[in-house]
Amino acid sequence: MPIIALTPEEARDIVCRSSKDWRRASDEEIVDQRRWVTVYSAVFKHLPTDKHYDFNWEQGSTEMQEQDPYEFDTVVTVHEVKLVEKIVKIWEIIKEE
């Protein structure tokens, strides 16, 4: 599984949309909600290589928790991902006619 290592500053530039070489390829998803921080996940495309990577980061949950993404990390590792199609079955309520 291909992994790349980034500095916290590089990763922050990517998730805060200020990097010229990266574009967001998926919607931001909340994957965990803690008392003081919210954990997000999104896929970003590296334009020069046309590869996609999964990023996870924490941000302060309120204006009183001023935590930037990757603020307390020394290195950020991201995994290469690919888009796959999956079929999902769910139960639905039968509507009366």
MONORKA-V769153 format. One record per run of one state. SS is the DSSP state (H for helix, E for strand, L for the rest). FROM is the first residue (numbers start at 1). LEN is the number of residues. If there is no record, write none. Layout:
<<SS & FROM & LEN> <SS & FROM & LEN>>
//
This chain:
<<L & 1 & 2> <E & 3 & 4> <L & 7 & 1> <H & 8 & 8> <L & 16 & 6> <E & 22 & 3> <L & 25 & 4> <E & 29 & 5> <L & 34 & 3> <E & 37 & 10> <L & 47 & 4> <E & 51 & 10> <L & 61 & 15> <E & 76 & 6> <L & 82 & 16>>
//
